[in-house]
Amino acid sequence: EQVDNTPAQVLSFAEDLQGQLWMGGPDGLFRWDETISAAVKVELLSPEAISPAVNVLVADRDGSLWVGTDTTGLVHFKGDVLSRILPQSSIQLVFQDRLGVIWYAGKIGKLKRLDQGKPEKDSPPWFGIGVSCIADDREGSLWLGANGSPHCLRQLKPASAVSFDHIAACVISASDGGVWLGSNAGLSHVAARSGPETLTVDRYYKLIRS
């Protein structure tokens, strides 16, 4: 570990069950050390190797940490044990659903999941290409920002798509059972509905710079 209190960029961060803050970016993985008020670099490879860029961090509910890197795949920290999954892959998206299942997607955005900590064998992607963000609602449905527009998977099957003219960049579940969508044009809300019909945005807020 190396002390560096000025990581150049932080693209993702997560806080684990122990209250440890982790940060990731082009310069690799860092943990915040309260005792010295500085970021400490954590080596994912040998000290002589160039640290892989970190695209995404997810704190698992079991206290471990998932690290999606740009060149060395998916890395799992559990205590002092480091495991590499999907080596030599680029991981852009990692998500843990309400059941504790870990989902991931690479550069081309094909959504897959882990089975007992390992990639599912002989399993096609649960969704095609272009998955850029993911969330689940209180009913357990998965919402994906995919191919520019949001889609909903119910019971792991495509259930509906949102009529959307903008590029969905982020999605988060709402307290009313629906979802909030962030896009290149502002903030939108999709109400909770049942059935396979196409969903529509029921509220739209254009963000204005002051």
HUGI-V383384 format. One record per backbone hydrogen bond with DSSP energy under -0.5 kcal/mol. NH is the residue of the N-H (numbers start at 1). CO is the residue of the C=O. E is the energy in kcal/mol with one decimal. If there is no record, write none. Layout:
((NH/CO/E) (NH/CO/E))
//
This chain:
((2/41/-1.1) (4/39/-3.6) (11/9/-0.5) (11/24/-2.7) (12/24/-1.7) (14/22/-1.9) (16/20/-2.2) (19/16/-2.1) (22/14/-3.1) (23/30/-3.0) (24/12/-2.9) (25/28/-1.5) (28/25/-1.9) (29/42/-0.6) (30/23/-3.0) (31/40/-2.5) (32/21/-2.5) (33/31/-0.5) (33/38/-2.9) (34/32/-0.7) (36/33/-0.9) (37/33/-1.1) (38/33/-1.5) (40/31/-3.3) (41/2/-4.0) (41/39/-0.5) (42/29/-2.9) (43/41/-0.5) (49/46/-1.6) (54/25/-2.7) (55/53/-0.5) (55/68/-2.8) (56/68/-1.5) (58/66/-2.2) (60/58/-0.7) (60/64/-2.1) (63/60/-1.7) (65/77/-2.6) (66/58/-2.9) (67/75/-3.1) (68/56/-2.9) (69/67/-0.7) (69/73/-2.4) (70/53/-2.4) (73/89/-2.9) (74/85/-3.0) (75/67/-3.0) (75/73/-0.5) (76/83/-3.1) (77/65/-3.1) (78/76/-0.5) (78/81/-2.5) (81/78/-1.9) (82/80/-0.5) (83/76/-2.5) (85/74/-3.9) (85/83/-0.5) (89/86/-0.9) (91/69/-2.9) (91/89/-0.6) (92/90/-0.6) (92/105/-2.2) (93/105/-1.8) (95/103/-2.3) (97/95/-0.5) (97/101/-2.3) (100/97/-1.9) (103/95/-3.4) (103/101/-0.5) (104/112/-2.7) (105/93/-1.8) (106/110/-0.5) (107/90/-0.6) (109/106/-1.2) (111/109/-0.6) (111/127/-1.2) (112/104/-2.7) (114/102/-2.6) (115/118/-4.4) (116/114/-0.5) (118/115/-1.2) (120/113/-1.6) (123/120/-0.8) (124/122/-0.5) (126/111/-2.6) (127/111/-0.8) (130/108/-2.3) (131/109/-1.6) (132/130/-0.5) (132/145/-3.5) (133/145/-0.9) (135/143/-2.0) (137/141/-1.9) (140/137/-1.9) (142/153/-2.4) (143/135/-3.7) (144/151/-3.0) (145/133/-2.5) (146/144/-1.0) (146/149/-2.1) (147/130/-1.2) (149/146/-1.8) (151/144/-2.6) (152/160/-3.0) (153/142/-3.3) (154/152/-0.5) (154/157/-2.4) (157/154/-1.2) (159/152/-3.1) (160/152/-1.4) (162/150/-2.4) (163/199/-2.1) (164/162/-0.8) (168/148/-2.0) (168/166/-0.7) (169/182/-3.1) (170/182/-1.7) (172/180/-2.0) (174/178/-2.7) (177/174/-1.7) (179/190/-2.0) (180/172/-3.1) (181/188/-3.0) (182/170/-3.0) (183/186/-2.4) (184/167/-0.9) (186/183/-0.9) (187/205/-2.8) (188/181/-2.6) (189/203/-2.3) (190/179/-2.7) (191/200/-0.5) (199/161/-1.3) (201/163/-0.6) (202/189/-1.9) (203/189/-1.4) (205/187/-3.8) (207/205/-0.5))
//
